[in-house]
Amino acid sequence: MKNQHEPIYYQEASTLAVRIRNKELTAVEVVQAHLDRIEAVNPKINGIVTLMGEQALKAAAAADKAVAAGEKLGPLHGVPFSIKDSIDTAGVPTQYGSRIFKGNIPDEDATVVARLKQAGGIPLMKTNIPEFAVYWESDNLITGRTSNPWNPDRTSGGSSGGESAVIAAGLSPVGLGSDISISVRGPAAFTGISSIKATHGRIPYTGHFPRVLSRWWHIGPMARTIKDVALAYSIINGADGKDGYAIYGKEIKPANFRIPGAPLKIGWASEPAFAPVDPEITAAVKATAQLLKDMGHQVEEVSLPFMEGQAMDWVKLYFAVIYGELVPYMEQFAKGREKDMHFVGQFTMGVELMNQKEYARAENKLEELRSHFANYFTKYDLLLVPVNPMTATPHMLNEVVINGQTVPALHVNSVTGPFNIAGLPAISVPVTTSSENLPINVQLAARWFDEVTLLELGEKIQLASPANGKHPIA
């Protein structure tokens, strides 16, 4: 079986589930192996907010009894998983990266947590985030900063930076992140793991903070392999009767314009569409394009005129809209608590908001991007692009030099953010490492509701890529 000779903490969640089911491993052994790994490695990366070790061992013992009794087992039976600390867990501190919510303990699990538990998964930890989960580096006043297991001087990204770091370092086999502009795909790319931001509404947002912005946020699974991402996605997607955007059944399919079984038509782009982009990342996109061509698909470089010279303009406009919704919501919690806020909260609360006319114009402009992508996907099945335009950066930079050009740190969102604006599905796939031994991922986007194509092709790309099976030193 694939990767069963790796240490337990680096085996796939899908492999562990099968081995537990077949009585080759016990769930207690699996949980304990991860707890030992956590003790050895987490002090170096600081990815964990709350460890549920004692509860996890008790749940693992119960899982082993169920195996011995021949009970019906779920697809993640006995496998531990991690949870971003913006996602509610019943009876467990969920503090949203803020002193304002220190000691907050939800009464109910988020839908996605409940579904993984129902599938036999065992919650093991809550993972670090930036304050309010609205920044691209994971640092806050409660639990501090998370570091990248490939290089502790570099960021693991945000806002699912704790989640990406613990999975990359073998502290968790699979977990739950979330994404409003970059936050499952970008951290995955900075740490060399896999993730999916599904079509908006595919996965319920119920039980995620902030409650506002639900029309933009996407909860998504993260794991070291696309195979495990696909497994977790299959468990957590589908309407829950609570999230008014998650109204789709698991069976919904895309408006598919290709003949079943025929080669996919794939466009790829890097610079100039999303300039500037690190040349090593552009080279990885080109190499992946060639790999897809070698697989028999129709692949060509494409022009994206609606992006060229405008990618950051879209992102800046999007953030203006997000803050226009977030700030009034957060004022109810933050008023009088300014001294308890990290720079993220202080910055967010200090943003100058658009007036009503400006907001309406911005909303209308963002709708144009959906139309641009809708037009693209009448001609192509997939779009292959970078994830982040640079590899993992040193901590807390305000500006970044990429391909000789100095740009604001916000530029990290330039390739991922547009797919949130449009609500399109996109995956982050590890393919290689840079000359500095930092991970490089590529991003694949598809038309709405075509997650199946993304996951199937993403797994093939990962298995055929130089990064397959590589882990950080930490």
URCORJO-V762623 format. One record per pair of residues at least 6 apart in sequence whose ideal C-beta (glycine too) atoms are under 7 Angstrom apart, sorted by the first residue. I is the first residue (numbers start at 1). GAP is how many residues later the second one is. If there is no record, write none. Layout:
i=I gap=GAP
i=I gap=GAP
This chain:
i=1 gap=14
i=1 gap=17
i=2 gap=10
i=2 gap=13
i=3 gap=8
i=3 gap=9
i=3 gap=12
i=4 gap=7
i=4 gap=11
i=4 gap=15
i=8 gap=21
i=8 gap=22
i=8 gap=25
i=9 gap=24
i=9 gap=25
i=9 gap=28
i=9 gap=161
i=10 gap=160
i=10 gap=461
i=11 gap=162
i=12 gap=161
i=12 gap=213
i=12 gap=215
i=12 gap=216
i=13 gap=63
i=13 gap=66
i=13 gap=160
i=13 gap=161
i=13 gap=210
i=13 gap=215
i=13 gap=218
i=14 gap=213
i=14 gap=214
i=14 gap=217
i=16 gap=9
i=16 gap=14
i=16 gap=63
i=16 gap=157
i=17 gap=58
i=17 gap=59
i=17 gap=60
i=17 gap=61
i=17 gap=62
i=19 gap=6
i=20 gap=6
i=20 gap=7
i=20 gap=10
i=20 gap=47
i=20 gap=57
i=20 gap=58
i=21 gap=46
i=21 gap=52
i=21 gap=56
i=23 gap=44
i=26 gap=38
i=27 gap=33
i=27 gap=36
i=27 gap=37
i=27 gap=51
i=28 gap=29
i=28 gap=32
i=28 gap=33
i=28 gap=36
i=30 gap=48
i=30 gap=49
i=30 gap=50
i=31 gap=25
i=31 gap=26
i=31 gap=29
i=31 gap=49
i=31 gap=91
i=31 gap=93
i=34 gap=46
i=34 gap=90
i=34 gap=137
i=34 gap=138
i=35 gap=18
i=37 gap=133
i=37 gap=134
i=38 gap=10
i=38 gap=13
i=38 gap=133
i=41 gap=128
i=41 gap=130
i=41 gap=433
i=42 gap=6
i=42 gap=129
i=44 gap=108
i=44 gap=430
i=45 gap=101
i=45 gap=102
i=45 gap=104
i=45 gap=107
i=45 gap=120
i=45 gap=124
i=45 gap=429
i=46 gap=82
i=46 gap=97
i=46 gap=98
i=46 gap=99
i=46 gap=100
i=46 gap=101
i=47 gap=80
i=47 gap=81
i=47 gap=99
i=47 gap=115
i=47 gap=118
i=47 gap=119
i=47 gap=124
i=48 gap=77
i=48 gap=79
i=48 gap=80
i=48 gap=114
i=48 gap=118
i=49 gap=36
i=49 gap=46
i=49 gap=77
i=49 gap=78
i=49 gap=79
i=49 gap=94
i=49 gap=113
i=50 gap=42
i=50 gap=43
i=50 gap=75
i=50 gap=76
i=51 gap=74
i=52 gap=40
i=52 gap=71
i=52 gap=72
i=52 gap=73
i=56 gap=24
i=56 gap=66
i=56 gap=67
i=56 gap=68
i=59 gap=63
i=60 gap=18
i=60 gap=62
i=63 gap=14
i=63 gap=15
i=63 gap=57
i=63 gap=59
i=66 gap=7
i=67 gap=6
i=73 gap=47
i=74 gap=44
i=74 gap=45
i=74 gap=46
i=75 gap=44
i=75 gap=45
i=75 gap=156
i=75 gap=160
i=76 gap=40
i=76 gap=43
i=76 gap=44
i=76 gap=45
i=76 gap=159
i=77 gap=43
i=78 gap=42
i=78 gap=44
i=79 gap=42
i=79 gap=43
i=79 gap=94
i=80 gap=42
i=80 gap=44
i=80 gap=92
i=80 gap=93
i=81 gap=35
i=81 gap=40
i=81 gap=41
i=81 gap=42
i=81 gap=43
i=81 gap=91
i=81 gap=93
i=81 gap=94
i=82 gap=42
i=82 gap=43
i=82 gap=45
i=82 gap=81
i=82 gap=84
i=82 gap=85
i=82 gap=90
i=82 gap=93
i=83 gap=6
i=83 gap=30
i=83 gap=40
i=83 gap=43
i=83 gap=44
i=83 gap=92
i=83 gap=93
i=84 gap=43
i=84 gap=45
i=84 gap=76
i=84 gap=79
i=84 gap=92
i=84 gap=93
i=84 gap=94
i=85 gap=9
i=85 gap=10
i=85 gap=11
i=85 gap=12
i=85 gap=41
i=85 gap=42
i=85 gap=43
i=85 gap=44
i=86 gap=10
i=86 gap=43
i=86 gap=47
i=86 gap=92
i=86 gap=122
i=86 gap=123
i=87 gap=23
i=87 gap=25
i=87 gap=26
i=87 gap=89
i=87 gap=91
i=87 gap=120
i=87 gap=121
i=87 gap=132
i=88 gap=6
i=88 gap=18
i=88 gap=20
i=88 gap=21
i=88 gap=22
i=88 gap=119
i=89 gap=17
i=89 gap=20
i=89 gap=24
i=89 gap=34
i=89 gap=37
i=90 gap=16
i=90 gap=17
i=90 gap=18
i=90 gap=19
i=91 gap=14
i=92 gap=13
i=92 gap=34
i=93 gap=10
i=93 gap=11
i=93 gap=12
i=94 gap=10
i=94 gap=12
i=94 gap=32
i=95 gap=6
i=95 gap=7
i=95 gap=9
i=95 gap=47
i=96 gap=36
i=96 gap=37
i=96 gap=113
i=97 gap=32
i=97 gap=33
i=97 gap=34
i=97 gap=35
i=97 gap=36
i=97 gap=43
i=97 gap=45
i=98 gap=33
i=98 gap=34
i=98 gap=42
i=98 gap=247
i=99 gap=42
i=99 gap=43
i=99 gap=241
i=100 gap=233
i=100 gap=234
i=100 gap=237
i=100 gap=240
i=102 gap=40
i=108 gap=99
i=109 gap=8
i=109 gap=98
i=110 gap=96
i=110 gap=97
i=110 gap=98
i=111 gap=93
i=111 gap=95
i=111 gap=96
i=111 gap=129
i=111 gap=131
i=112 gap=64
i=112 gap=91
i=112 gap=92
i=112 gap=107
i=112 gap=124
i=113 gap=10
i=113 gap=63
i=115 gap=120
i=115 gap=121
i=116 gap=119
i=116 gap=120
i=117 gap=6
i=119 gap=116
i=124 gap=48
i=125 gap=41
i=125 gap=47
i=127 gap=35
i=127 gap=36
i=127 gap=39
i=127 gap=48
i=128 gap=10
i=128 gap=15
i=128 gap=18
i=128 gap=33
i=128 gap=34
i=129 gap=9
i=129 gap=11
i=129 gap=29
i=129 gap=30
i=129 gap=33
i=130 gap=7
i=130 gap=8
i=130 gap=9
i=130 gap=10
i=130 gap=28
i=130 gap=29
i=130 gap=214
i=131 gap=9
i=131 gap=210
i=131 gap=211
i=131 gap=213
i=131 gap=214
i=132 gap=78
i=132 gap=198
i=132 gap=212
i=132 gap=213
i=132 gap=216
i=133 gap=26
i=133 gap=45
i=133 gap=76
i=134 gap=25
i=134 gap=192
i=134 gap=210
i=134 gap=214
i=135 gap=23
i=135 gap=24
i=135 gap=209
i=136 gap=21
i=136 gap=22
i=136 gap=46
i=136 gap=50
i=136 gap=276
i=136 gap=277
i=137 gap=18
i=137 gap=20
i=137 gap=21
i=137 gap=24
i=137 gap=258
i=137 gap=259
i=138 gap=7
i=138 gap=8
i=138 gap=18
i=138 gap=20
i=138 gap=21
i=138 gap=23
i=138 gap=24
i=139 gap=6
i=140 gap=202
i=141 gap=201
i=145 gap=250
i=146 gap=10
i=146 gap=15
i=146 gap=16
i=146 gap=19
i=147 gap=9
i=148 gap=6
i=148 gap=7
i=148 gap=8
i=148 gap=17
i=148 gap=42
i=148 gap=43
i=148 gap=244
i=149 gap=16
i=149 gap=19
i=149 gap=20
i=149 gap=42
i=149 gap=323
i=149 gap=325
i=150 gap=41
i=150 gap=42
i=150 gap=242
i=150 gap=287
i=150 gap=288
i=150 gap=289
i=150 gap=322
i=151 gap=241
i=151 gap=287
i=153 gap=241
i=154 gap=238
i=154 gap=239
i=154 gap=240
i=154 gap=284
i=155 gap=6
i=155 gap=35
i=155 gap=237
i=155 gap=238
i=155 gap=240
i=156 gap=8
i=156 gap=9
i=156 gap=31
i=156 gap=34
i=156 gap=35
i=157 gap=7
i=157 gap=29
i=157 gap=30
i=157 gap=33
i=158 gap=25
i=158 gap=29
i=159 gap=24
i=160 gap=17
i=160 gap=18
i=160 gap=23
i=160 gap=24
i=160 gap=27
i=160 gap=62
i=161 gap=26
i=163 gap=12
i=163 gap=14
i=163 gap=24
i=163 gap=59
i=164 gap=23
i=164 gap=24
i=164 gap=26
i=164 gap=27
i=164 gap=29
i=164 gap=58
i=165 gap=26
i=166 gap=6
i=167 gap=8
i=167 gap=26
i=167 gap=55
i=167 gap=56
i=167 gap=57
i=168 gap=23
i=168 gap=24
i=168 gap=25
i=168 gap=304
i=169 gap=303
i=169 gap=305
i=170 gap=301
i=173 gap=50
i=173 gap=55
i=174 gap=47
i=174 gap=49
i=174 gap=54
i=174 gap=58
i=175 gap=47
i=176 gap=43
i=176 gap=45
i=177 gap=6
i=177 gap=7
i=177 gap=18
i=177 gap=43
i=177 gap=45
i=178 gap=6
i=178 gap=30
i=178 gap=39
i=178 gap=40
i=178 gap=41
i=178 gap=42
i=179 gap=6
i=179 gap=18
i=179 gap=39
i=179 gap=41
i=179 gap=241
i=180 gap=33
i=180 gap=36
i=180 gap=37
i=180 gap=142
i=180 gap=240
i=181 gap=137
i=181 gap=232
i=181 gap=235
i=181 gap=236
i=181 gap=239
i=182 gap=230
i=182 gap=231
i=182 gap=234
i=182 gap=235
i=184 gap=11
i=184 gap=13
i=184 gap=36
i=184 gap=38
i=185 gap=10
i=185 gap=12
i=185 gap=202
i=185 gap=231
i=185 gap=241
i=185 gap=243
i=185 gap=258
i=186 gap=201
i=186 gap=202
i=186 gap=226
i=186 gap=230
i=188 gap=6
i=188 gap=7
i=188 gap=34
i=188 gap=240
i=188 gap=253
i=189 gap=198
i=189 gap=199
i=189 gap=239
i=189 gap=250
i=189 gap=252
i=190 gap=198
i=190 gap=202
i=190 gap=249
i=191 gap=248
i=192 gap=238
i=192 gap=247
i=192 gap=275
i=192 gap=278
i=193 gap=29
i=193 gap=30
i=193 gap=31
i=193 gap=237
i=194 gap=29
i=194 gap=30
i=194 gap=31
i=194 gap=32
i=194 gap=35
i=194 gap=234
i=194 gap=235
i=194 gap=236
i=194 gap=268
i=195 gap=25
i=195 gap=26
i=195 gap=27
i=195 gap=34
i=195 gap=232
i=195 gap=233
i=196 gap=24
i=196 gap=25
i=196 gap=33
i=196 gap=37
i=196 gap=229
i=196 gap=231
i=196 gap=255
i=196 gap=258
i=196 gap=259
i=197 gap=21
i=197 gap=23
i=197 gap=222
i=197 gap=228
i=197 gap=229
i=198 gap=20
i=198 gap=22
i=198 gap=35
i=198 gap=39
i=198 gap=227
i=198 gap=253
i=199 gap=224
i=199 gap=225
i=199 gap=226
i=199 gap=249
i=199 gap=250
i=199 gap=252
i=200 gap=18
i=200 gap=45
i=200 gap=223
i=201 gap=44
i=201 gap=45
i=201 gap=46
i=201 gap=47
i=202 gap=35
i=202 gap=46
i=202 gap=249
i=203 gap=15
i=203 gap=16
i=203 gap=17
i=203 gap=33
i=203 gap=34
i=203 gap=43
i=204 gap=36
i=204 gap=38
i=204 gap=39
i=204 gap=42
i=205 gap=9
i=205 gap=12
i=205 gap=14
i=205 gap=38
i=205 gap=40
i=205 gap=41
i=206 gap=34
i=206 gap=36
i=206 gap=37
i=208 gap=9
i=208 gap=11
i=210 gap=116
i=210 gap=119
i=210 gap=120
i=212 gap=113
i=212 gap=114
i=212 gap=117
i=213 gap=109
i=213 gap=112
i=213 gap=113
i=214 gap=29
i=214 gap=31
i=215 gap=30
i=216 gap=106
i=216 gap=204
i=218 gap=202
i=221 gap=8
i=221 gap=11
i=221 gap=12
i=221 gap=15
i=222 gap=7
i=223 gap=6
i=223 gap=9
i=225 gap=237
i=226 gap=201
i=226 gap=203
i=226 gap=229
i=226 gap=232
i=226 gap=233
i=226 gap=236
i=227 gap=232
i=229 gap=226
i=230 gap=225
i=233 gap=218
i=237 gap=13
i=238 gap=11
i=238 gap=12
i=239 gap=7
i=239 gap=8
i=239 gap=9
i=239 gap=10
i=240 gap=6
i=252 gap=197
i=253 gap=196
i=254 gap=193
i=254 gap=194
i=254 gap=195
i=254 gap=196
i=255 gap=192
i=257 gap=121
i=258 gap=6
i=258 gap=7
i=258 gap=123
i=263 gap=33
i=263 gap=34
i=263 gap=35
i=264 gap=33
i=264 gap=117
i=264 gap=118
i=265 gap=33
i=265 gap=115
i=265 gap=116
i=266 gap=26
i=266 gap=31
i=266 gap=32
i=266 gap=33
i=266 gap=114
i=266 gap=115
i=266 gap=116
i=266 gap=118
i=267 gap=33
i=267 gap=35
i=267 gap=113
i=267 gap=116
i=268 gap=17
i=268 gap=21
i=268 gap=31
i=268 gap=33
i=268 gap=34
i=268 gap=116
i=268 gap=117
i=269 gap=32
i=269 gap=33
i=269 gap=35
i=269 gap=116
i=270 gap=7
i=270 gap=12
i=270 gap=15
i=270 gap=115
i=270 gap=116
i=271 gap=6
i=271 gap=11
i=272 gap=36
i=273 gap=31
i=273 gap=34
i=273 gap=35
i=273 gap=38
i=274 gap=33
i=274 gap=37
i=274 gap=111
i=274 gap=112
i=274 gap=115
i=274 gap=140
i=274 gap=141
i=276 gap=113
i=276 gap=126
i=276 gap=127
i=276 gap=129
i=276 gap=131
i=277 gap=109
i=277 gap=112
i=277 gap=125
i=277 gap=126
i=278 gap=111
i=278 gap=112
i=278 gap=113
i=278 gap=124
i=278 gap=125
i=279 gap=124
i=280 gap=154
i=280 gap=155
i=280 gap=160
i=281 gap=105
i=281 gap=108
i=281 gap=159
i=284 gap=147
i=284 gap=148
i=284 gap=156
i=284 gap=158
i=285 gap=99
i=285 gap=100
i=285 gap=101
i=285 gap=157
i=288 gap=96
i=288 gap=143
i=288 gap=154
i=288 gap=173
i=289 gap=10
i=289 gap=95
i=291 gap=170
i=291 gap=173
i=292 gap=7
i=293 gap=6
i=295 gap=165
i=306 gap=66
i=311 gap=103
i=311 gap=107
i=312 gap=99
i=312 gap=102
i=314 gap=55
i=314 gap=103
i=314 gap=104
i=314 gap=107
i=315 gap=95
i=315 gap=98
i=315 gap=99
i=315 gap=102
i=317 gap=45
i=317 gap=48
i=317 gap=49
i=318 gap=48
i=318 gap=99
i=318 gap=103
i=320 gap=34
i=320 gap=42
i=321 gap=38
i=321 gap=41
i=321 gap=42
i=321 gap=45
i=323 gap=25
i=323 gap=28
i=323 gap=30
i=324 gap=29
i=324 gap=30
i=324 gap=35
i=326 gap=22
i=327 gap=21
i=327 gap=22
i=327 gap=24
i=327 gap=26
i=330 gap=18
i=330 gap=19
i=334 gap=7
i=334 gap=11
i=334 gap=15
i=338 gap=8
i=354 gap=8
i=366 gap=55
i=369 gap=49
i=369 gap=52
i=369 gap=53
i=370 gap=52
i=373 gap=49
i=373 gap=51
i=376 gap=7
i=377 gap=70
i=381 gap=65
i=381 gap=72
i=382 gap=62
i=382 gap=63
i=382 gap=64
i=382 gap=71
i=383 gap=62
i=384 gap=58
i=384 gap=60
i=385 gap=30
i=385 gap=58
i=386 gap=29
i=386 gap=56
i=386 gap=57
i=387 gap=28
i=387 gap=29
i=387 gap=41
i=387 gap=54
i=387 gap=55
i=387 gap=56
i=388 gap=24
i=388 gap=27
i=389 gap=13
i=389 gap=22
i=389 gap=23
i=389 gap=25
i=389 gap=26
i=390 gap=10
i=390 gap=12
i=391 gap=43
i=391 gap=45
i=391 gap=47
i=391 gap=49
i=392 gap=46
i=393 gap=7
i=397 gap=12
i=398 gap=10
i=398 gap=11
i=399 gap=7
i=399 gap=8
i=399 gap=9
i=399 gap=10
i=400 gap=7
i=400 gap=9
i=400 gap=11
i=415 gap=28
i=416 gap=27
i=419 gap=7
i=419 gap=26
i=423 gap=25
i=424 gap=21
i=424 gap=24
i=425 gap=20
i=425 gap=21
i=425 gap=25
i=425 gap=26
i=425 gap=29
i=426 gap=17
i=426 gap=18
i=426 gap=19
i=427 gap=16
i=427 gap=17
i=427 gap=27
i=427 gap=28
i=427 gap=31
i=428 gap=13
i=428 gap=15
i=429 gap=12
i=429 gap=13
i=429 gap=15
i=429 gap=29
i=429 gap=32
i=429 gap=33
i=430 gap=9
i=430 gap=11
i=430 gap=32
i=430 gap=37
i=431 gap=9
i=431 gap=10
i=431 gap=11
i=431 gap=30
i=431 gap=34
i=431 gap=36
i=432 gap=8
i=432 gap=33
i=432 gap=34
i=432 gap=35
i=433 gap=6
i=433 gap=7
i=433 gap=34
i=433 gap=37
i=434 gap=6
i=439 gap=28
i=444 gap=10
i=444 gap=13
i=444 gap=14
i=446 gap=7
i=446 gap=8
i=462 gap=6
